[in-house]
């Protein structure tokens, strides 16, 4: 079973519904499906205090479209 933790997302679309998301491997990019594409977030060295405790911060860096 994968080790699941959570991360805080920063940047990207302002109307992204979730800003605290599960991540299966710390340090790997996170890809969030949103509006017919994907929002990509990269791990940083920062941590953020949240309602769920201190979490690693992932910053938005790219959007890719789903062909179709």
KOLGU-4560 file (N, C-alpha, C; in nm, 3 decimals, padded with zeros to 5 digits):
<recs>
<n_xx: 00.085 n_yy: -00.118 n_zz: 00.000 ca_xx: 00.000 ca_yy: 00.000 ca_zz: 00.000 c_xx: 00.089 c_yy: 00.125 c_zz: 00.000 mol: A seq: 1 type: UNK>
<n_xx: 00.056 n_yy: 00.226 n_zz: -00.081 ca_xx: 00.134 ca_yy: 00.348 ca_zz: -00.090 c_xx: 00.118 c_yy: 00.431 c_zz: 00.037 mol: A seq: 2 type: UNK>
<n_xx: 00.224 n_yy: 00.502 n_zz: 00.070 ca_xx: 00.220 ca_yy: 00.592 ca_zz: 00.185 c_xx: 00.155 c_yy: 00.722 c_zz: 00.140 mol: A seq: 3 type: UNK>
<n_xx: 00.035 n_yy: 00.751 n_zz: 00.189 ca_xx: -00.038 ca_yy: 00.870 ca_zz: 00.147 c_xx: -00.026 c_yy: 00.977 c_zz: 00.254 mol: A seq: 4 type: UNK>
<n_xx: 00.011 n_yy: 01.097 n_zz: 00.211 ca_xx: 00.013 ca_yy: 01.212 ca_zz: 00.298 c_xx: -00.066 c_yy: 01.322 c_zz: 00.228 mol: A seq: 5 type: UNK>
<n_xx: -00.063 n_yy: 01.441 n_zz: 00.279 ca_xx: -00.134 ca_yy: 01.552 ca_zz: 00.216 c_xx: -00.039 c_yy: 01.665 c_zz: 00.188 mol: A seq: 6 type: UNK>
<n_xx: -00.079 n_yy: 01.752 n_zz: 00.094 ca_xx: 00.001 ca_yy: 01.868 ca_zz: 00.057 c_xx: -00.090 c_yy: 01.988 c_zz: 00.037 mol: A seq: 7 type: UNK>
<n_xx: -00.035 n_yy: 02.106 n_zz: 00.057 ca_xx: -00.106 ca_yy: 02.232 ca_zz: 00.034 c_xx: -00.064 c_yy: 02.285 c_zz: -00.103 mol: A seq: 8 type: UNK>
<n_xx: -00.162 n_yy: 02.319 n_zz: -00.187 ca_xx: -00.135 ca_yy: 02.371 ca_zz: -00.321 c_xx: -00.139 c_yy: 02.522 c_zz: -00.321 mol: A seq: 9 type: UNK>
<n_xx: -00.043 n_yy: 02.583 n_zz: -00.392 ca_xx: -00.041 ca_yy: 02.729 ca_zz: -00.408 c_xx: -00.031 c_yy: 02.763 c_zz: -00.555 mol: A seq: 10 type: UNK>
<n_xx: -00.099 n_yy: 02.870 n_zz: -00.595 ca_xx: -00.096 ca_yy: 02.915 ca_zz: -00.733 c_xx: -00.199 c_yy: 02.842 c_zz: -00.817 mol: A seq: 11 type: UNK>
<n_xx: -00.190 n_yy: 02.863 n_zz: -00.949 ca_xx: -00.284 ca_yy: 02.800 ca_zz: -01.040 c_xx: -00.418 c_yy: 02.872 c_zz: -01.040 mol: A seq: 12 type: UNK>
<n_xx: -00.520 n_yy: 02.809 n_zz: -01.094 ca_xx: -00.652 ca_yy: 02.872 ca_zz: -01.104 c_xx: -00.708 c_yy: 02.908 c_zz: -00.966 mol: A seq: 13 type: UNK>
<n_xx: -00.764 n_yy: 03.027 n_zz: -00.956 ca_xx: -00.822 ca_yy: 03.071 ca_zz: -00.830 c_xx: -00.943 c_yy: 02.991 c_zz: -00.788 mol: A seq: 14 type: UNK>
<n_xx: -01.010 n_yy: 02.928 n_zz: -00.883 ca_xx: -01.131 ca_yy: 02.852 ca_zz: -00.849 c_xx: -01.106 c_yy: 02.701 c_zz: -00.841 mol: A seq: 15 type: UNK>
<n_xx: -00.981 n_yy: 02.661 n_zz: -00.829 ca_xx: -00.951 ca_yy: 02.519 ca_zz: -00.806 c_xx: -01.020 c_yy: 02.476 c_zz: -00.678 mol: A seq: 16 type: UNK>
<n_xx: -01.103 n_yy: 02.370 n_zz: -00.681 ca_xx: -01.188 ca_yy: 02.339 ca_zz: -00.566 c_xx: -01.114 c_yy: 02.293 c_zz: -00.440 mol: A seq: 17 type: UNK>
<n_xx: -01.004 n_yy: 02.223 n_zz: -00.454 ca_xx: -00.932 ca_yy: 02.173 ca_zz: -00.337 c_xx: -00.793 c_yy: 02.233 c_zz: -00.331 mol: A seq: 18 type: UNK>
<n_xx: -00.752 n_yy: 02.278 n_zz: -00.214 ca_xx: -00.617 ca_yy: 02.331 ca_zz: -00.195 c_xx: -00.533 c_yy: 02.242 c_zz: -00.104 mol: A seq: 19 type: UNK>
<n_xx: -00.597 n_yy: 02.142 n_zz: -00.043 ca_xx: -00.525 ca_yy: 02.040 ca_zz: 00.033 c_xx: -00.561 c_yy: 01.907 c_zz: -00.032 mol: A seq: 20 type: UNK>
<n_xx: -00.457 n_yy: 01.839 n_zz: -00.084 ca_xx: -00.480 ca_yy: 01.718 ca_zz: -00.162 c_xx: -00.390 c_yy: 01.605 c_zz: -00.113 mol: A seq: 21 type: UNK>
<n_xx: -00.431 n_yy: 01.480 n_zz: -00.137 ca_xx: -00.344 ca_yy: 01.367 ca_zz: -00.102 c_xx: -00.229 c_yy: 01.355 c_zz: -00.201 mol: A seq: 22 type: UNK>
<n_xx: -00.113 n_yy: 01.316 n_zz: -00.153 ca_xx: 00.002 ca_yy: 01.284 ca_zz: -00.239 c_xx: 00.054 c_yy: 01.148 c_zz: -00.195 mol: A seq: 23 type: UNK>
<n_xx: 00.089 n_yy: 01.064 n_zz: -00.292 ca_xx: 00.133 ca_yy: 00.929 ca_zz: -00.258 c_xx: 00.283 c_yy: 00.920 c_zz: -00.234 mol: A seq: 24 type: UNK>
<n_xx: 00.362 n_yy: 01.003 n_zz: -00.302 ca_xx: 00.506 ca_yy: 01.002 ca_zz: -00.282 c_xx: 00.555 c_yy: 01.146 c_zz: -00.266 mol: A seq: 25 type: UNK>
<n_xx: 00.609 n_yy: 01.175 n_zz: -00.150 ca_xx: 00.658 ca_yy: 01.309 ca_zz: -00.121 c_xx: 00.765 c_yy: 01.350 c_zz: -00.221 mol: A seq: 26 type: UNK>
<n_xx: 00.755 n_yy: 01.474 n_zz: -00.268 ca_xx: 00.856 ca_yy: 01.527 ca_zz: -00.360 c_xx: 00.823 c_yy: 01.511 c_zz: -00.506 mol: A seq: 27 type: UNK>
<n_xx: 00.731 n_yy: 01.420 n_zz: -00.542 ca_xx: 00.695 ca_yy: 01.404 ca_zz: -00.681 c_xx: 00.589 c_yy: 01.507 c_zz: -00.720 mol: A seq: 28 type: UNK>
<n_xx: 00.585 n_yy: 01.541 n_zz: -00.849 ca_xx: 00.484 ca_yy: 01.636 ca_zz: -00.897 c_xx: 00.343 c_yy: 01.583 c_zz: -00.871 mol: A seq: 29 type: UNK>
<n_xx: 00.250 n_yy: 01.677 n_zz: -00.854 ca_xx: 00.109 ca_yy: 01.644 ca_zz: -00.837 c_xx: 00.035 c_yy: 01.694 c_zz: -00.960 mol: A seq: 30 type: UNK>
<n_xx: -00.053 n_yy: 01.612 n_zz: -01.016 ca_xx: -00.130 ca_yy: 01.647 ca_zz: -01.136 c_xx: -00.277 c_yy: 01.640 c_zz: -01.098 mol: A seq: 31 type: UNK>
<n_xx: -00.346 n_yy: 01.755 n_zz: -01.107 ca_xx: -00.486 ca_yy: 01.765 ca_zz: -01.067 c_xx: -00.574 c_yy: 01.783 c_zz: -01.192 mol: A seq: 32 type: UNK>
<n_xx: -00.669 n_yy: 01.692 n_zz: -01.217 ca_xx: -00.761 ca_yy: 01.712 ca_zz: -01.330 c_xx: -00.852 c_yy: 01.831 c_zz: -01.302 mol: A seq: 33 type: UNK>
<n_xx: -00.866 n_yy: 01.921 n_zz: -01.403 ca_xx: -00.946 ca_yy: 02.041 ca_zz: -01.384 c_xx: -00.982 c_yy: 02.100 c_zz: -01.519 mol: A seq: 34 type: UNK>
<n_xx: -01.112 n_yy: 02.121 n_zz: -01.545 ca_xx: -01.163 ca_yy: 02.186 ca_zz: -01.665 c_xx: -01.103 c_yy: 02.132 c_zz: -01.795 mol: A seq: 35 type: UNK>
<n_xx: -01.108 n_yy: 02.003 n_zz: -01.815 ca_xx: -01.063 ca_yy: 01.944 ca_zz: -01.940 c_xx: -00.913 c_yy: 01.939 c_zz: -01.957 mol: A seq: 36 type: UNK>
<n_xx: -00.840 n_yy: 01.953 n_zz: -01.850 ca_xx: -00.694 ca_yy: 01.946 ca_zz: -01.857 c_xx: -00.638 c_yy: 01.907 c_zz: -01.721 mol: A seq: 37 type: UNK>
<n_xx: -00.512 n_yy: 01.935 n_zz: -01.702 ca_xx: -00.446 ca_yy: 01.906 ca_zz: -01.575 c_xx: -00.367 c_yy: 02.026 c_zz: -01.527 mol: A seq: 38 type: UNK>
<n_xx: -00.375 n_yy: 02.052 n_zz: -01.398 ca_xx: -00.293 ca_yy: 02.154 ca_zz: -01.334 c_xx: -00.178 c_yy: 02.080 c_zz: -01.267 mol: A seq: 39 type: UNK>
<n_xx: -00.056 n_yy: 02.124 n_zz: -01.293 ca_xx: 00.062 ca_yy: 02.056 ca_zz: -01.241 c_xx: 00.125 c_yy: 02.141 c_zz: -01.130 mol: A seq: 40 type: UNK>
<n_xx: 00.160 n_yy: 02.074 n_zz: -01.022 ca_xx: 00.221 ca_yy: 02.139 ca_zz: -00.906 c_xx: 00.351 c_yy: 02.067 c_zz: -00.871 mol: A seq: 41 type: UNK>
<n_xx: 00.453 n_yy: 02.146 n_zz: -00.832 ca_xx: 00.583 ca_yy: 02.089 ca_zz: -00.794 c_xx: 00.610 c_yy: 02.115 c_zz: -00.646 mol: A seq: 42 type: UNK>
<n_xx: 00.677 n_yy: 02.019 n_zz: -00.585 ca_xx: 00.712 ca_yy: 02.030 ca_zz: -00.444 c_xx: 00.811 c_yy: 02.145 c_zz: -00.422 mol: A seq: 43 type: UNK>
<n_xx: 00.799 n_yy: 02.210 n_zz: -00.307 ca_xx: 00.894 ca_yy: 02.312 ca_zz: -00.265 c_xx: 00.957 c_yy: 02.265 c_zz: -00.133 mol: A seq: 44 type: UNK>
<n_xx: 01.048 n_yy: 02.344 n_zz: -00.081 ca_xx: 01.109 ca_yy: 02.314 ca_zz: 00.049 c_xx: 01.026 c_yy: 02.372 c_zz: 00.163 mol: A seq: 45 type: UNK>
<n_xx: 00.920 n_yy: 02.443 n_zz: 00.129 ca_xx: 00.840 ca_yy: 02.512 ca_zz: 00.231 c_xx: 00.733 c_yy: 02.422 c_zz: 00.290 mol: A seq: 46 type: UNK>
<n_xx: 00.688 n_yy: 02.461 n_zz: 00.408 ca_xx: 00.574 ca_yy: 02.398 ca_zz: 00.474 c_xx: 00.475 c_yy: 02.509 c_zz: 00.510 mol: A seq: 47 type: UNK>
<n_xx: 00.348 n_yy: 02.474 n_zz: 00.518 ca_xx: 00.243 ca_yy: 02.573 ca_zz: 00.547 c_xx: 00.156 c_yy: 02.520 c_zz: 00.660 mol: A seq: 48 type: UNK>
<n_xx: 00.125 n_yy: 02.606 n_zz: 00.754 ca_xx: 00.035 ca_yy: 02.570 ca_zz: 00.863 c_xx: -00.108 c_yy: 02.573 c_zz: 00.808 mol: A seq: 49 type: UNK>
<n_xx: -00.180 n_yy: 02.461 n_zz: 00.822 ca_xx: -00.317 ca_yy: 02.451 ca_zz: 00.772 c_xx: -00.407 c_yy: 02.399 c_zz: 00.884 mol: A seq: 50 type: UNK>
<n_xx: -00.535 n_yy: 02.388 n_zz: 00.853 ca_xx: -00.628 ca_yy: 02.332 ca_zz: 00.951 c_xx: -00.598 c_yy: 02.185 c_zz: 00.977 mol: A seq: 51 type: UNK>
<n_xx: -00.519 n_yy: 02.122 n_zz: 00.888 ca_xx: -00.481 ca_yy: 01.982 ca_zz: 00.904 c_xx: -00.338 c_yy: 01.967 c_zz: 00.956 mol: A seq: 52 type: UNK>
<n_xx: -00.283 n_yy: 02.076 n_zz: 01.007 ca_xx: -00.146 ca_yy: 02.075 ca_zz: 01.057 c_xx: -00.049 c_yy: 02.125 c_zz: 00.952 mol: A seq: 53 type: UNK>
<n_xx: 00.081 n_yy: 02.125 n_zz: 00.982 ca_xx: 00.179 ca_yy: 02.172 ca_zz: 00.884 c_xx: 00.190 c_yy: 02.072 c_zz: 00.767 mol: A seq: 54 type: UNK>
<n_xx: 00.182 n_yy: 02.125 n_zz: 00.645 ca_xx: 00.187 ca_yy: 02.041 ca_zz: 00.525 c_xx: 00.293 c_yy: 02.094 c_zz: 00.430 mol: A seq: 55 type: UNK>
<n_xx: 00.352 n_yy: 02.004 n_zz: 00.348 ca_xx: 00.444 ca_yy: 02.051 ca_zz: 00.244 c_xx: 00.367 c_yy: 02.134 c_zz: 00.141 mol: A seq: 56 type: UNK>
<n_xx: 00.435 n_yy: 02.234 n_zz: 00.086 ca_xx: 00.374 ca_yy: 02.322 ca_zz: -00.014 c_xx: 00.416 c_yy: 02.278 c_zz: -00.154 mol: A seq: 57 type: UNK>
<n_xx: 00.318 n_yy: 02.268 n_zz: -00.242 ca_xx: 00.341 ca_yy: 02.241 ca_zz: -00.384 c_xx: 00.294 c_yy: 02.363 c_zz: -00.461 mol: A seq: 58 type: UNK>
<n_xx: 00.381 n_yy: 02.417 n_zz: -00.550 ca_xx: 00.348 ca_yy: 02.535 ca_zz: -00.628 c_xx: 00.307 c_yy: 02.497 c_zz: -00.770 mol: A seq: 59 type: UNK>
<n_xx: 00.208 n_yy: 02.571 n_zz: -00.823 ca_xx: 00.163 ca_yy: 02.550 ca_zz: -00.960 c_xx: 00.276 c_yy: 02.588 c_zz: -01.054 mol: A seq: 60 type: UNK>
<n_xx: 00.294 n_yy: 02.510 n_zz: -01.161 ca_xx: 00.396 ca_yy: 02.546 ca_zz: -01.260 c_xx: 00.352 c_yy: 02.527 c_zz: -01.404 mol: A seq: 61 type: UNK>
<n_xx: 00.240 n_yy: 02.455 n_zz: -01.429 ca_xx: 00.202 ca_yy: 02.431 ca_zz: -01.567 c_xx: 00.060 c_yy: 02.378 c_zz: -01.575 mol: A seq: 62 type: UNK>
<n_xx: -00.002 n_yy: 02.403 n_zz: -01.691 ca_xx: -00.131 ca_yy: 02.342 ca_zz: -01.725 c_xx: -00.114 c_yy: 02.268 c_zz: -01.856 mol: A seq: 63 type: UNK>
<n_xx: -00.169 n_yy: 02.148 n_zz: -01.864 ca_xx: -00.174 ca_yy: 02.075 ca_zz: -01.991 c_xx: -00.318 c_yy: 02.047 c_zz: -02.025 mol: A seq: 64 type: UNK>
<n_xx: -00.347 n_yy: 02.048 n_zz: -02.153 ca_xx: -00.482 ca_yy: 02.023 ca_zz: -02.203 c_xx: -00.497 c_yy: 01.876 c_zz: -02.239 mol: A seq: 65 type: UNK>
<n_xx: -00.618 n_yy: 01.823 n_zz: -02.220 ca_xx: -00.649 ca_yy: 01.687 ca_zz: -02.263 c_xx: -00.697 c_yy: 01.696 c_zz: -02.406 mol: A seq: 66 type: UNK>
<n_xx: -00.636 n_yy: 01.622 n_zz: -02.499 ca_xx: -00.681 ca_yy: 01.628 ca_zz: -02.638 c_xx: -00.826 c_yy: 01.581 c_zz: -02.651 mol: A seq: 67 type: UNK>
<n_xx: -00.895 n_yy: 01.641 n_zz: -02.741 ca_xx: -01.029 ca_yy: 01.591 ca_zz: -02.759 c_xx: -01.115 c_yy: 01.688 c_zz: -02.824 mol: A seq: 68 type: UNK>
</recs>
